[in-house]
Amino acid sequence: MIFWKEQWIKPALAPGQSAAIAIETQGRGNGNGSLPRDPDFVRLEARVRKAACADDTPGMGGEPVYMCLITEMKRASLSMAWWDLRHFVADIRSGNRRIMEVVRALLLGLFSWVQDKRGGACYPSMEGGPLKKTPNDDLRLQPGDLVKVRPPQEIVNTLDANCRTRGLRFDVGMFRYCEGEYRVAIRALRLIDQRTGKMIHMADQSPCILLDGATCHGDFMKLCPRSEYVFWREAWLERVP
């Protein structure tokens, strides 16, 4: 399977067809319903189940451990030296970033490094919130709902000292989306911890919300190009009538 970014593709609609039409699996079947099982699907399913091996750590009860692109990234690659600027050059040549964006990222990185050495505040800096017990706003958001991201100070007021609400961290890079309106893309109740490969199950009242178009821009993460979805708590959002 080849990985694709949503920015590279667009829906192909027949004349008069609605963009909201539900997409159903057709053809030889995917193991559901009365259609015959696709042999390729059966083999893929077996490989996925084999990859989800049991964790033998004492006391864990054989908890499944999953593998995906994120969990295996470090083992499938090598870290670059801090002085190696080839990935920045590649960003400029490919058109992913402008020269001034790269220069700004390098200067900010140097400033934060100096500040860290002298015990000062890095850029951008963000102080924790005032709460010990954070709120659990249950908006019951569903894919397709229109929401507005709350203003920065309202979000800070929902955070604890570690900048978290219900265990989910609000990152400084998310401030750029404050007061913007977005459609809910996914209501996630299960996530794979990329450090351990274990599944994290969330209560139905405390989901992670993914918003269409709200992705990590990487400006404060060495211009990371992955453009991953940013996770939101419902306490940071409000419905748009």
N, C-alpha and C positions, 0 to 999 in steps of 0.2 A: 504494500500500500504506500502511496505517495502522500505526503502531508501538504495541505493547501491552506493558505490564508484566505479569509473571507474577502479581503480587499482585492484578490486576484480573480474572483468569479462573480457572476451575477445570475439571477434567475432567468431561465428560458421559458417564457410563457406563450401558450398558444393564443390566437386571437380571441379576445373576450374572456380569457381565463384570469381569475383573481389571484393576486400574489399571496393571499392568505389560504389558498387551497391546501388541504392536508396531503402530504406525500406518503403514499403507501408502497410497501415493497411488493413488486410484481415479478412475474417470470416463474422460475423454478421453485421459488419459496425460500424462506429463511428459517424454517423449523417451526413456524406457527401455522395454525389453521389446518386445513385439509390438503394443502398443496404438498407434493413430494419434497422431501428434504434435499437441499442442494448439496451434493458431495463436497464441493469446495468449502461451503459453510460448515459442514460437519468437521472437516479436517482443521479449519481455522479455530472452531470452537474447542476442539481437543487440545490444540497447541496453547490456546489462552488458558484453559483450565490447568494444563501442566505447568505453565509459567507462574500461576498463582500457588506457590508452594506454601506449606505450613511452616510457621515459625516455631522452632524447637526451644526457644528461650524458656527456662524454668519458670513456671507460674503463669505463662501466657496462654496455656490451653490450646496450643496449636492454632493460633490466630493466623489467618491467611496474610501473605505478603505479596503485593502486586508489583509488577514492573511496567513502566511506560517510558515514553521519551524523556520525561523530566527526571524520573528516579535514576535512570541509567546514564544521564548526560555526563556526569563527572568521570564515570568509568569508561565512557566511550570517547573521551577527549583528554587533552592535556592542558594544564593551566599555562597561560602566556606570561612571560616575565613582565614586570611592571613598566619596564622601559621599552617594551616592544609595541610600536605604534602601527603595525601593519593593518590591524582591524579598523583603525580610524581612517587610514588611507583608502582601504577598500570601501568604507562607507561613503567617502567623497567621490571616488571613481564610479561607484554604482548609482550615485544619485540619491542614496538613502538619506544622506545628511549634507548640509551646506558647510562650507569651510568655516564660517563664523560659528556655527553650532559646535563643531569639533573644537575650535579654539576655546570657546566658552566652557565646554565640558572639561578640557584639560586644565584651564586656569582654576575652575572651581574645585577640581580634584586636588590640585596643588595646594590651594588655600585650606581645604579641609584637612589635608595631611599635616600641614604646618600647625593648624589649630589643635589637632589631635595630639601632636608631640608636645605642645606647650600647655595642654589641658584646657584649651578654650573651646568655644562652641563651633561646630562645623556648619557649613551652609548646604542646604537650608536647615535652620534649627527649628525644633518644635518641642514645646514643653508638654508634659502630660496633663491630663484632665484632672478635675477636682474630686471625682467620685471613687468610693471604695466598692460600691455595688452598682454596676452599670445597668441601664434600662434594657428592657426586652420588648420593644414596640412590635406588636404583631399586626402588620398591615394586611396579611394574607395576600401578598402580591403574587401575580401569576404572569407567565410570559405574555407579552403584548400590552400590559398595563403601562400607562404613561406616568412617569414620576419626575419629581424635581429634587435635585440634590440640595440639601439644606446649606445655609450660609456657613462659613468656616467656624465662627464662634459658637453657633448652635451645635455643631458637630463636636467641637472641643468639650462642650459642657456635658456630653454623653460619655466621655472617655475616663479611664482610670489613670493612675500615675504612669503607666507603661504605654499610654496611647492606645488602649484596647477597649472595645465594647463587646461584652460576652466572649472574650478571648480572641477576638479578631482585631488585628492592628490597623489603625488608620495611618497611612503613609503620607509624607509631605507631598509626594507627587500626585496625590488625589485631589489636592486643593484646586487644581486647574479645572476640575469638573463641577465645583461648587456653584450652585444657583443655575445650573444648566438642566434642561429637560431631556429625558432619555426614555426609551422603551425598555421594559424588562425583557431580557433575552432568556435567562435561565433562573429557575428557583432551585438551587442546589442544596440537597440534604445529605449528600455523601461526597467526601473528598479523599483523595489519596495523599497522605503525608509524604512529600517527596524525600524527606530525610530517612524515613523508616520503611516506606512502602506499605504501611498499614492503612486500612480504611478508617476514616473518621466519620462517625455517624452523628448528625445533628438532630435536635428535636424539631418537630414540624413548626414549632413556634419560633425557632431561632435559625432560619436558613441563611445561607450566603446568597446574595442577589448579584447576578451578573447583568450589566446594562449594555445594550447594543451601542457600540461605538466608544465605550469607556474602557480603553486599554492602557496598559503601562507604556509610557512614552520613553522611558529609559534615560531621561536627561540627567538624573542624579545617580544612575547606575552604569556609568561608563558607556552610555548610549547602547545599552542592551537592545538588540533588534527583534526580540521575540514577539513583542506586541501582545502579551498575554492579557486576558480579561482581568480586570480589577474586581476584587470581592468587596461587597457592601453589606452592612447590616441595615435592617429596615429602620432602625432608629436614626440613621443618617439620611433617610429619604422621606418624602411626603408625596401623597397622591396628587395628581393634577386632575381636577374635575373634567 
